[in-house]
Amino acid sequence: MLRASDLDWLYVSPAGDFDHDGDRTGRYQVAASADPEARVSYADFAIALADEASSPRNRRKHLLITSG
C-alpha cells in the first residue's frame, strides 16, 4: 500500500536483531538483506535513525541496519 501511494516514507529495522547488551560503537551499516545472525546495539541503531532524520538519503524503502 505504501509503495503504491504518493507518500514519502521510510521503514527502518535491524537487519537481524538488537544486541541487547551491546555498547555504542558509533558505527553501523546498511545491510543489503535480512540476516537472522546480524546484530546492532540500541545506541548504534539510534545513531542510524538520527543520521537519516537529519540528512535523508533513503526514501520509499525498507532500510536494514546492522553493526558496522
N, CA, C and O atoms as a CHARMM CRD file, in Angstrom:
* protein
*
  272
    1    1 MET  N      0.82700  -1.17900   0.00000 PROA 1      0.00000
    2    1 MET  CA     0.00000   0.00000   0.00000 PROA 1      0.00000
    3    1 MET  C      0.88500   1.26200   0.00000 PROA 1      0.00000
    4    1 MET  O      0.61300   2.21100  -0.73600 PROA 1      0.00000
    5    2 LEU  N      1.95500   1.26700   0.83600 PROA 2      0.00000
    6    2 LEU  CA     2.83100   2.43700   0.85900 PROA 2      0.00000
    7    2 LEU  C      3.49600   2.66400  -0.48600 PROA 2      0.00000
    8    2 LEU  O      3.55700   3.79500  -0.96800 PROA 2      0.00000
    9    3 ARG  N      3.99400   1.59800  -1.09200 PROA 3      0.00000
   10    3 ARG  CA     4.68100   1.73600  -2.38200 PROA 3      0.00000
   11    3 ARG  C      3.76900   2.30200  -3.46200 PROA 3      0.00000
   12    3 ARG  O      4.23200   3.00000  -4.36400 PROA 3      0.00000
   13    4 ALA  N      2.50200   2.01100  -3.37700 PROA 4      0.00000
   14    4 ALA  CA     1.55200   2.49600  -4.37000 PROA 4      0.00000
   15    4 ALA  C      1.08400   3.92800  -4.09100 PROA 4      0.00000
   16    4 ALA  O      0.44300   4.55000  -4.93900 PROA 4      0.00000
   17    5 SER  N      1.40100   4.44200  -2.91500 PROA 5      0.00000
   18    5 SER  CA     0.94100   5.78200  -2.54200 PROA 5      0.00000
   19    5 SER  C      1.93100   6.85500  -3.00300 PROA 5      0.00000
   20    5 SER  O      3.02600   6.55400  -3.47800 PROA 5      0.00000
   21    6 ASP  N      1.52000   8.09600  -2.84900 PROA 6      0.00000
   22    6 ASP  CA     2.38900   9.23600  -3.14100 PROA 6      0.00000
   23    6 ASP  C      3.12800   9.72400  -1.90700 PROA 6      0.00000
   24    6 ASP  O      3.82300  10.73800  -1.97000 PROA 6      0.00000
   25    7 LEU  N      2.99300   9.03000  -0.79400 PROA 7      0.00000
   26    7 LEU  CA     3.62900   9.44100   0.45500 PROA 7      0.00000
   27    7 LEU  C      5.14000   9.26200   0.39600 PROA 7      0.00000
   28    7 LEU  O      5.64600   8.39300  -0.31300 PROA 7      0.00000
   29    8 ASP  N      5.85000  10.09000   1.14300 PROA 8      0.00000
   30    8 ASP  CA     7.29000   9.94700   1.31300 PROA 8      0.00000
   31    8 ASP  C      7.48900   9.17400   2.61700 PROA 8      0.00000
   32    8 ASP  O      7.17500   9.69000   3.68900 PROA 8      0.00000
   33    9 TRP  N      8.00400   7.94600   2.54100 PROA 9      0.00000
   34    9 TRP  CA     8.08900   7.09600   3.71500 PROA 9      0.00000
   35    9 TRP  C      9.42600   6.37200   3.75500 PROA 9      0.00000
   36    9 TRP  O     10.12900   6.26800   2.75000 PROA 9      0.00000
   37   10 LEU  N      9.75700   5.87800   4.93200 PROA 10     0.00000
   38   10 LEU  CA    10.94500   5.05300   5.13900 PROA 10     0.00000
   39   10 LEU  C     10.65500   4.13300   6.31300 PROA 10     0.00000
   40   10 LEU  O     10.20700   4.58600   7.36600 PROA 10     0.00000
   41   11 TYR  N     10.90500   2.85800   6.13800 PROA 11     0.00000
   42   11 TYR  CA    10.72700   1.85800   7.18500 PROA 11     0.00000
   43   11 TYR  C     12.11900   1.38200   7.58400 PROA 11     0.00000
   44   11 TYR  O     12.85500   0.87500   6.73800 PROA 11     0.00000
   45   12 VAL  N     12.49900   1.53300   8.85800 PROA 12     0.00000
   46   12 VAL  CA    13.84300   1.18700   9.32600 PROA 12     0.00000
   47   12 VAL  C     13.73700   0.09800  10.38700 PROA 12     0.00000
   48   12 VAL  O     12.92200   0.18600  11.30600 PROA 12     0.00000
   49   13 SER  N     14.57700  -0.93600  10.24700 PROA 13     0.00000
   50   13 SER  CA    14.60300  -2.01300  11.23100 PROA 13     0.00000
   51   13 SER  C     15.99900  -2.60900  11.29300 PROA 13     0.00000
   52   13 SER  O     16.80200  -2.40600  10.38200 PROA 13     0.00000
   53   14 PRO  N     16.29800  -3.34600  12.36500 PROA 14     0.00000
   54   14 PRO  CA    17.58100  -4.05100  12.40200 PROA 14     0.00000
   55   14 PRO  C     17.57500  -5.14600  11.34200 PROA 14     0.00000
   56   14 PRO  O     16.52500  -5.71800  11.04900 PROA 14     0.00000
   57   15 ALA  N     18.73600  -5.44100  10.76600 PROA 15     0.00000
   58   15 ALA  CA    18.83400  -6.49800   9.75900 PROA 15     0.00000
   59   15 ALA  C     18.51300  -7.85300  10.37100 PROA 15     0.00000
   60   15 ALA  O     17.97700  -8.73000   9.69300 PROA 15     0.00000
   61   16 GLY  N     18.83700  -8.02900  11.65100 PROA 16     0.00000
   62   16 GLY  CA    18.54200  -9.27600  12.35300 PROA 16     0.00000
   63   16 GLY  C     17.81800  -8.98000  13.64100 PROA 16     0.00000
   64   16 GLY  O     16.59200  -9.06100  13.71400 PROA 16     0.00000
   65   17 ASP  N     18.59300  -8.63200  14.66700 PROA 17     0.00000
   66   17 ASP  CA    18.01600  -8.34300  15.97800 PROA 17     0.00000
   67   17 ASP  C     18.90500  -7.32600  16.68100 PROA 17     0.00000
   68   17 ASP  O     19.99900  -7.00700  16.21600 PROA 17     0.00000
   69   18 PHE  N     18.42600  -6.83400  17.78800 PROA 18     0.00000
   70   18 PHE  CA    19.23100  -5.92900  18.59300 PROA 18     0.00000
   71   18 PHE  C     20.22900  -6.71600  19.42800 PROA 18     0.00000
   72   18 PHE  O     19.93700  -7.81900  19.88800 PROA 18     0.00000
   73   19 ASP  N     21.40200  -6.14200  19.61800 PROA 19     0.00000
   74   19 ASP  CA    22.38400  -6.67200  20.55900 PROA 19     0.00000
   75   19 ASP  C     22.00600  -6.05600  21.89900 PROA 19     0.00000
   76   19 ASP  O     22.41100  -4.93500  22.20600 PROA 19     0.00000
   77   20 HSD  N     21.24000  -6.77500  22.68700 PROA 20     0.00000
   78   20 HSD  CA    20.63900  -6.22500  23.90000 PROA 20     0.00000
   79   20 HSD  C     21.65700  -5.74900  24.92600 PROA 20     0.00000
   80   20 HSD  O     21.34800  -4.88400  25.74500 PROA 20     0.00000
   81   21 ASP  N     22.85500  -6.29600  24.89400 PROA 21     0.00000
   82   21 ASP  CA    23.90400  -5.87700  25.82800 PROA 21     0.00000
   83   21 ASP  C     25.00400  -5.08700  25.13200 PROA 21     0.00000
   84   21 ASP  O     26.03000  -4.78200  25.74100 PROA 21     0.00000
   85   22 GLY  N     24.79900  -4.75600  23.86600 PROA 22     0.00000
   86   22 GLY  CA    25.83200  -4.09800  23.07900 PROA 22     0.00000
   87   22 GLY  C     26.06800  -2.65400  23.47400 PROA 22     0.00000
   88   22 GLY  O     25.14700  -1.94200  23.87200 PROA 22     0.00000
   89   23 ASP  N     27.30800  -2.23900  23.35700 PROA 23     0.00000
   90   23 ASP  CA    27.69200  -0.85700  23.63400 PROA 23     0.00000
   91   23 ASP  C     27.62500  -0.02400  22.36000 PROA 23     0.00000
   92   23 ASP  O     27.57000  -0.55700  21.25200 PROA 23     0.00000
   93   24 ARG  N     27.63000   1.27000  22.53900 PROA 24     0.00000
   94   24 ARG  CA    27.68100   2.18900  21.41200 PROA 24     0.00000
   95   24 ARG  C     29.07300   2.14900  20.79300 PROA 24     0.00000
   96   24 ARG  O     30.07300   2.35600  21.48000 PROA 24     0.00000
   97   25 THR  N     29.13000   1.87800  19.48100 PROA 25     0.00000
   98   25 THR  CA    30.41000   1.88700  18.76900 PROA 25     0.00000
   99   25 THR  C     30.53500   3.12400  17.89000 PROA 25     0.00000
  100   25 THR  O     31.63500   3.50800  17.49400 PROA 25     0.00000
  101   26 GLY  N     29.38600   3.74900  17.58600 PROA 26     0.00000
  102   26 GLY  CA    29.40200   4.89400  16.68500 PROA 26     0.00000
  103   26 GLY  C     29.43900   4.47800  15.22500 PROA 26     0.00000
  104   26 GLY  O     29.57400   5.31900  14.33600 PROA 26     0.00000
  105   27 ARG  N     29.31800   3.16600  14.97700 PROA 27     0.00000
  106   27 ARG  CA    29.35700   2.65900  13.60500 PROA 27     0.00000
  107   27 ARG  C     28.13100   1.78400  13.34300 PROA 27     0.00000
  108   27 ARG  O     27.63800   1.08300  14.22700 PROA 27     0.00000
  109   28 TYR  N     27.67200   1.84800  12.13300 PROA 28     0.00000
  110   28 TYR  CA    26.59000   0.99000  11.66800 PROA 28     0.00000
  111   28 TYR  C     26.71100   0.91100  10.15800 PROA 28     0.00000
  112   28 TYR  O     27.43500   1.69400   9.54200 PROA 28     0.00000
  113   29 GLN  N     26.00900  -0.02600   9.57100 PROA 29     0.00000
  114   29 GLN  CA    25.96800  -0.08900   8.11600 PROA 29     0.00000
  115   29 GLN  C     24.57500  -0.48800   7.66600 PROA 29     0.00000
  116   29 GLN  O     23.81200  -1.09900   8.41400 PROA 29     0.00000
  117   30 VAL  N     24.26400  -0.13800   6.45100 PROA 30     0.00000
  118   30 VAL  CA    23.00000  -0.52500   5.85200 PROA 30     0.00000
  119   30 VAL  C     23.21300  -1.88700   5.21200 PROA 30     0.00000
  120   30 VAL  O     24.11300  -2.05800   4.38900 PROA 30     0.00000
  121   31 ALA  N     22.39700  -2.84400   5.58400 PROA 31     0.00000
  122   31 ALA  CA    22.52000  -4.20600   5.07000 PROA 31     0.00000
  123   31 ALA  C     21.72700  -4.34800   3.77100 PROA 31     0.00000
  124   31 ALA  O     20.70700  -3.68900   3.57000 PROA 31     0.00000
  125   32 ALA  N     22.21700  -5.21800   2.90500 PROA 32     0.00000
  126   32 ALA  CA    21.55200  -5.46100   1.63100 PROA 32     0.00000
  127   32 ALA  C     20.32800  -6.35600   1.78700 PROA 32     0.00000
  128   32 ALA  O     19.38300  -6.27300   1.00300 PROA 32     0.00000
  129   33 SER  N     20.35400  -7.21400   2.81000 PROA 33     0.00000
  130   33 SER  CA    19.23300  -8.12300   3.02500 PROA 33     0.00000
  131   33 SER  C     19.14900  -8.49500   4.50100 PROA 33     0.00000
  132   33 SER  O     20.07900  -8.25700   5.27200 PROA 33     0.00000
  133   34 ALA  N     18.03200  -9.07700   4.87200 PROA 34     0.00000
  134   34 ALA  CA    17.84500  -9.51700   6.25500 PROA 34     0.00000
  135   34 ALA  C     18.78500 -10.67500   6.55900 PROA 34     0.00000
  136   34 ALA  O     19.02300 -11.53700   5.71300 PROA 34     0.00000
  137   35 ASP  N     19.31600 -10.68500   7.77600 PROA 35     0.00000
  138   35 ASP  CA    20.22900 -11.73400   8.22100 PROA 35     0.00000
  139   35 ASP  C     19.90500 -12.04100   9.67700 PROA 35     0.00000
  140   35 ASP  O     20.16800 -11.20700  10.54300 PROA 35     0.00000
  141   36 PRO  N     19.34600 -13.20300   9.97200 PROA 36     0.00000
  142   36 PRO  CA    18.95500 -13.52400  11.34800 PROA 36     0.00000
  143   36 PRO  C     20.11300 -13.46200  12.34500 PROA 36     0.00000
  144   36 PRO  O     19.88400 -13.30400  13.54400 PROA 36     0.00000
  145   37 GLU  N     21.34200 -13.58400  11.86800 PROA 37     0.00000
  146   37 GLU  CA    22.51100 -13.56000  12.74500 PROA 37     0.00000
  147   37 GLU  C     23.04300 -12.13900  12.98800 PROA 37     0.00000
  148   37 GLU  O     23.86400 -11.93600  13.88200 PROA 37     0.00000
  149   38 ALA  N     22.59000 -11.17100  12.21200 PROA 38     0.00000
  150   38 ALA  CA    23.09500  -9.79600  12.32100 PROA 38     0.00000
  151   38 ALA  C     22.60600  -9.14900  13.61500 PROA 38     0.00000
  152   38 ALA  O     21.49600  -9.41600  14.07600 PROA 38     0.00000
  153   39 ARG  N     23.44500  -8.30400  14.18600 PROA 39     0.00000
  154   39 ARG  CA    23.10800  -7.59400  15.41600 PROA 39     0.00000
  155   39 ARG  C     23.50000  -6.13000  15.30500 PROA 39     0.00000
  156   39 ARG  O     24.42100  -5.77500  14.57100 PROA 39     0.00000
  157   40 VAL  N     22.79300  -5.28900  16.04000 PROA 40     0.00000
  158   40 VAL  CA    23.12700  -3.87700  16.16600 PROA 40     0.00000
  159   40 VAL  C     22.70000  -3.44600  17.56500 PROA 40     0.00000
  160   40 VAL  O     21.64100  -3.84700  18.04700 PROA 40     0.00000
  161   41 SER  N     23.52000  -2.63700  18.20800 PROA 41     0.00000
  162   41 SER  CA    23.15600  -2.16000  19.54800 PROA 41     0.00000
  163   41 SER  C     22.04600  -1.11500  19.43000 PROA 41     0.00000
  164   41 SER  O     21.85500  -0.50400  18.37900 PROA 41     0.00000
  165   42 TYR  N     21.32900  -0.92900  20.52200 PROA 42     0.00000
  166   42 TYR  CA    20.28200   0.08500  20.53600 PROA 42     0.00000
  167   42 TYR  C     20.86800   1.46400  20.24100 PROA 42     0.00000
  168   42 TYR  O     20.27700   2.25000  19.50100 PROA 42     0.00000
  169   43 ALA  N     22.03100   1.75400  20.82300 PROA 43     0.00000
  170   43 ALA  CA    22.65500   3.06600  20.64300 PROA 43     0.00000
  171   43 ALA  C     23.06500   3.29600  19.18900 PROA 43     0.00000
  172   43 ALA  O     22.84900   4.38300  18.65300 PROA 43     0.00000
  173   44 ASP  N     23.65200   2.29000  18.54700 PROA 44     0.00000
  174   44 ASP  CA    24.05900   2.45300  17.15000 PROA 44     0.00000
  175   44 ASP  C     22.84700   2.53800  16.22200 PROA 44     0.00000
  176   44 ASP  O     22.88600   3.24700  15.21700 PROA 44     0.00000
  177   45 PHE  N     21.78300   1.82800  16.55100 PROA 45     0.00000
  178   45 PHE  CA    20.54500   1.94100  15.77700 PROA 45     0.00000
  179   45 PHE  C     19.97800   3.35600  15.89600 PROA 45     0.00000
  180   45 PHE  O     19.50100   3.92800  14.91500 PROA 45     0.00000
  181   46 ALA  N     20.03600   3.91100  17.09900 PROA 46     0.00000
  182   46 ALA  CA    19.56100   5.28200  17.31000 PROA 46     0.00000
  183   46 ALA  C     20.38600   6.27900  16.48800 PROA 46     0.00000
  184   46 ALA  O     19.83800   7.24300  15.95300 PROA 46     0.00000
  185   47 ILE  N     21.68900   6.05000  16.38600 PROA 47     0.00000
  186   47 ILE  CA    22.54300   6.91800  15.56100 PROA 47     0.00000
  187   47 ILE  C     22.10900   6.84100  14.10600 PROA 47     0.00000
  188   47 ILE  O     22.04000   7.86200  13.42100 PROA 47     0.00000
  189   48 ALA  N     21.81600   5.63200  13.63200 PROA 48     0.00000
  190   48 ALA  CA    21.36400   5.46800  12.25100 PROA 48     0.00000
  191   48 ALA  C     20.06500   6.23700  12.01000 PROA 48     0.00000
  192   48 ALA  O     19.91000   6.89100  10.97800 PROA 48     0.00000
  193   49 LEU  N     19.13300   6.15800  12.96200 PROA 49     0.00000
  194   49 LEU  CA    17.87800   6.89700  12.83000 PROA 49     0.00000
  195   49 LEU  C     18.11300   8.40700  12.82200 PROA 49     0.00000
  196   49 LEU  O     17.53800   9.12700  12.00500 PROA 49     0.00000
  197   50 ALA  N     18.95600   8.87600  13.72900 PROA 50     0.00000
  198   50 ALA  CA    19.24500  10.31700  13.79400 PROA 50     0.00000
  199   50 ALA  C     19.94000  10.79500  12.52200 PROA 50     0.00000
  200   50 ALA  O     19.62600  11.87000  12.01000 PROA 50     0.00000
  201   51 ASP  N     20.87500  10.00700  12.01200 PROA 51     0.00000
  202   51 ASP  CA    21.56400  10.37400  10.76500 PROA 51     0.00000
  203   51 ASP  C     20.58100  10.48500   9.61100 PROA 51     0.00000
  204   51 ASP  O     20.64300  11.43300   8.82800 PROA 51     0.00000
  205   52 GLU  N     19.69000   9.53500   9.50500 PROA 52     0.00000
  206   52 GLU  CA    18.71700   9.54900   8.41000 PROA 52     0.00000
  207   52 GLU  C     17.72700  10.69200   8.56800 PROA 52     0.00000
  208   52 GLU  O     17.32200  11.29800   7.57600 PROA 52     0.00000
  209   53 ALA  N     17.33300  10.99300   9.79600 PROA 53     0.00000
  210   53 ALA  CA    16.39500  12.09800  10.02800 PROA 53     0.00000
  211   53 ALA  C     17.02300  13.44900   9.71900 PROA 53     0.00000
  212   53 ALA  O     16.35900  14.33700   9.18300 PROA 53     0.00000
  213   54 SER  N     18.30000  13.61000  10.05500 PROA 54     0.00000
  214   54 SER  CA    18.94700  14.90700   9.84400 PROA 54     0.00000
  215   54 SER  C     19.45100  15.09000   8.40300 PROA 54     0.00000
  216   54 SER  O     19.54100  16.21800   7.91800 PROA 54     0.00000
  217   55 SER  N     19.77800  13.99000   7.72600 PROA 55     0.00000
  218   55 SER  CA    20.24800  14.05500   6.32700 PROA 55     0.00000
  219   55 SER  C     19.63800  12.88600   5.55700 PROA 55     0.00000
  220   55 SER  O     20.30400  11.87500   5.33200 PROA 55     0.00000
  221   56 PRO  N     18.38700  13.02100   5.15700 PROA 56     0.00000
  222   56 PRO  CA    17.71800  11.90600   4.47500 PROA 56     0.00000
  223   56 PRO  C     18.42900  11.50200   3.19000 PROA 56     0.00000
  224   56 PRO  O     18.67800  12.32600   2.31000 PROA 56     0.00000
  225   57 ARG  N     18.74800  10.21500   3.10300 PROA 57     0.00000
  226   57 ARG  CA    19.37200   9.67700   1.88800 PROA 57     0.00000
  227   57 ARG  C     18.55200   8.55200   1.28900 PROA 57     0.00000
  228   57 ARG  O     18.82800   8.09500   0.18000 PROA 57     0.00000
  229   58 ASN  N     17.55600   8.11300   2.01500 PROA 58     0.00000
  230   58 ASN  CA    16.74200   6.98300   1.56900 PROA 58     0.00000
  231   58 ASN  C     15.27400   7.36800   1.62600 PROA 58     0.00000
  232   58 ASN  O     14.81700   8.01400   2.56900 PROA 58     0.00000
  233   59 ARG  N     14.55800   6.96300   0.61200 PROA 59     0.00000
  234   59 ARG  CA    13.13200   7.25400   0.54700 PROA 59     0.00000
  235   59 ARG  C     12.40300   6.06800  -0.05800 PROA 59     0.00000
  236   59 ARG  O     12.90600   5.38900  -0.95300 PROA 59     0.00000
  237   60 ARG  N     11.19500   5.84000   0.46100 PROA 60     0.00000
  238   60 ARG  CA    10.28900   4.85300  -0.10000 PROA 60     0.00000
  239   60 ARG  C     10.90100   3.45600  -0.17600 PROA 60     0.00000
  240   60 ARG  O     10.83100   2.78400  -1.20500 PROA 60     0.00000
  241   61 LYS  N     11.51200   3.02900   0.95700 PROA 61     0.00000
  242   61 LYS  CA    12.09900   1.70100   1.00400 PROA 61     0.00000
  243   61 LYS  C     12.20700   1.21500   2.43900 PROA 61     0.00000
  244   61 LYS  O     11.96500   1.96500   3.38400 PROA 61     0.00000
  245   62 HSD  N     12.57200  -0.04000   2.58700 PROA 62     0.00000
  246   62 HSD  CA    12.84200  -0.65600   3.87700 PROA 62     0.00000
  247   62 HSD  C     14.35000  -0.64100   4.07000 PROA 62     0.00000
  248   62 HSD  O     15.07600  -1.24600   3.28100 PROA 62     0.00000
  249   63 LEU  N     14.82600   0.02700   5.08700 PROA 63     0.00000
  250   63 LEU  CA    16.24200   0.16500   5.38100 PROA 63     0.00000
  251   63 LEU  C     16.60700  -0.77800   6.52200 PROA 63     0.00000
  252   63 LEU  O     16.01700  -0.70700   7.59900 PROA 63     0.00000
  253   64 LEU  N     17.58100  -1.66400   6.28900 PROA 64     0.00000
  254   64 LEU  CA    18.02600  -2.63200   7.27600 PROA 64     0.00000
  255   64 LEU  C     19.35800  -2.18400   7.85700 PROA 64     0.00000
  256   64 LEU  O     20.29400  -1.89500   7.11200 PROA 64     0.00000
  257   65 ILE  N     19.45300  -2.12400   9.18100 PROA 65     0.00000
  258   65 ILE  CA    20.65100  -1.62000   9.85400 PROA 65     0.00000
  259   65 ILE  C     21.33000  -2.75100  10.62600 PROA 65     0.00000
  260   65 ILE  O     20.66500  -3.56500  11.26700 PROA 65     0.00000
  261   66 THR  N     22.67100  -2.79200  10.55600 PROA 66     0.00000
  262   66 THR  CA    23.46100  -3.75600  11.29700 PROA 66     0.00000
  263   66 THR  C     24.72600  -3.08100  11.80900 PROA 66     0.00000
  264   66 THR  O     24.99900  -1.93100  11.46400 PROA 66     0.00000
  265   67 SER  N     25.49300  -3.78000  12.62400 PROA 67     0.00000
  266   67 SER  CA    26.73900  -3.21400  13.16100 PROA 67     0.00000
  267   67 SER  C     27.71200  -2.92500  12.04200 PROA 67     0.00000
  268   67 SER  O     27.73800  -3.61300  11.02200 PROA 67     0.00000
  269   68 GLY  N     28.50800  -1.90200  12.24800 PROA 68     0.00000
  270   68 GLY  CA    29.48300  -1.50100  11.22700 PROA 68     0.00000
  271   68 GLY  C     30.85600  -2.02700  11.46400 PROA 68     0.00000
  272   68 GLY  O     31.76400  -1.76000  10.67700 PROA 68     0.00000
